[in-house]
Amino acid sequence: MDLLVAESAERRGSSRLTLLCQTQEGYRNVTRLITRAYLEGQKNGPPMVERSWLTQAALTGLIGLSAAPRDIGCALVNGRSADAQAQLDFWLALFATASISSCSARPPR
């Protein structure tokens, strides 16, 4: 399932997070996130999840894939390695017992 994660004002826009269900609990968790995105996160546009909703408990049983154009990939492409590391640390803390993969839309220059 692809989710749009609302970004803060300085990052603008949204990041895409792909969640794969690893267990039955993961399936229940992803359906809760989708429902919440439609009920609370849809403001004049596509439904989005807030970063604050992404907790270890909410992501149990899920595998996360993060992709550009925002977040880690975008930071790397634009030479912001400290920001990329901070984002990687954020995602790794959430998926400590699962796995996360990141790819960039464009190779670094």
C-alpha positions as CSV (number, residue, x, y, z in Angstrom):
1,M,0.0,0.0,0.0
2,D,1.3,3.4,-0.9
3,L,0.7,6.2,1.6
4,L,1.4,9.9,1.4
5,V,3.1,11.2,4.5
6,A,2.5,14.9,5.2
7,E,5.8,16.8,5.5
8,S,6.5,19.9,7.6
9,A,6.4,23.4,6.2
10,E,10.1,23.6,5.5
11,R,10.0,20.3,3.5
12,R,6.8,21.1,1.7
13,G,4.6,18.5,0.0
14,S,4.6,14.9,0.9
15,S,6.7,11.8,1.0
16,R,5.6,8.4,-0.3
17,L,5.8,5.4,2.0
18,T,5.1,2.0,0.6
19,L,4.0,-0.5,3.3
20,L,4.0,-4.3,2.8
21,C,2.1,-6.5,5.1
22,Q,4.3,-9.1,6.8
23,T,1.7,-10.4,9.2
24,Q,-2.0,-10.4,9.9
25,E,-1.3,-7.7,12.5
26,G,0.4,-5.7,9.8
27,Y,-2.7,-5.9,7.6
28,R,-4.8,-4.6,10.5
29,N,-2.4,-1.8,11.1
30,V,-2.2,-0.7,7.5
31,T,-6.0,-0.7,7.2
32,R,-6.2,1.5,10.4
33,L,-3.7,4.0,8.8
34,I,-5.6,4.1,5.6
35,T,-8.9,4.7,7.3
36,R,-7.4,7.4,9.5
37,A,-5.9,9.1,6.4
38,Y,-9.3,9.3,4.8
39,L,-11.2,10.4,8.0
40,E,-8.6,12.8,9.4
41,G,-5.9,13.4,6.8
42,Q,-7.9,14.4,3.7
43,K,-7.9,18.2,3.5
44,N,-8.7,19.5,0.0
45,G,-6.6,16.9,-1.6
46,P,-5.4,13.3,-1.4
47,P,-5.6,11.5,2.0
48,M,-2.3,11.8,3.9
49,V,-1.0,10.3,7.1
50,E,0.8,12.5,9.7
51,R,4.3,11.5,10.8
52,S,3.0,11.5,14.4
53,W,0.7,8.6,13.5
54,L,3.6,6.5,12.5
55,T,4.7,4.8,15.7
56,Q,6.3,1.4,16.3
57,A,2.9,0.0,17.4
58,A,1.1,1.4,14.3
59,L,3.8,-0.2,12.0
60,T,4.1,-3.6,13.7
61,G,4.0,-6.4,11.1
62,L,4.8,-4.1,8.2
63,I,7.8,-3.6,6.0
64,G,8.4,0.0,4.9
65,L,9.9,1.2,1.6
66,S,10.7,4.8,1.3
67,A,11.2,6.4,-2.2
68,A,12.0,9.8,-3.7
69,P,11.1,12.5,-4.6
70,R,11.0,13.5,-0.9
71,D,12.6,12.4,2.3
72,I,15.9,10.5,2.2
73,G,16.3,10.3,-1.6
74,C,15.5,14.0,-2.1
75,A,18.0,15.0,0.7
76,L,20.7,12.9,-0.9
77,V,20.1,14.2,-4.4
78,N,20.3,17.8,-3.1
79,G,23.5,17.3,-1.1
80,R,21.9,17.4,2.4
81,S,23.5,14.4,3.9
82,A,22.8,15.4,7.5
83,D,19.1,15.7,6.7
84,A,19.2,12.4,4.9
85,Q,20.9,10.8,8.0
86,A,18.2,12.3,10.3
87,Q,15.4,10.9,8.1
88,L,17.1,7.5,7.9
89,D,17.4,7.5,11.7
90,F,13.7,8.4,12.0
91,W,12.6,5.5,9.8
92,L,15.0,3.0,11.3
93,A,13.7,3.7,14.8
94,L,10.2,3.0,13.6
95,F,11.0,-0.1,11.7
96,A,13.6,-1.4,14.2
97,T,12.3,-5.0,14.1
98,A,11.4,-5.0,10.4
99,S,13.2,-3.6,7.4
100,I,13.2,-0.4,5.4
101,S,14.6,0.2,1.9
102,S,15.3,3.6,0.3
103,C,15.9,4.4,-3.3
104,S,16.4,7.6,-5.2
105,A,14.6,8.7,-8.3
106,R,17.9,10.1,-9.7
107,P,21.4,9.0,-9.0
108,P,23.5,11.5,-6.9
109,R,25.7,13.8,-9.0
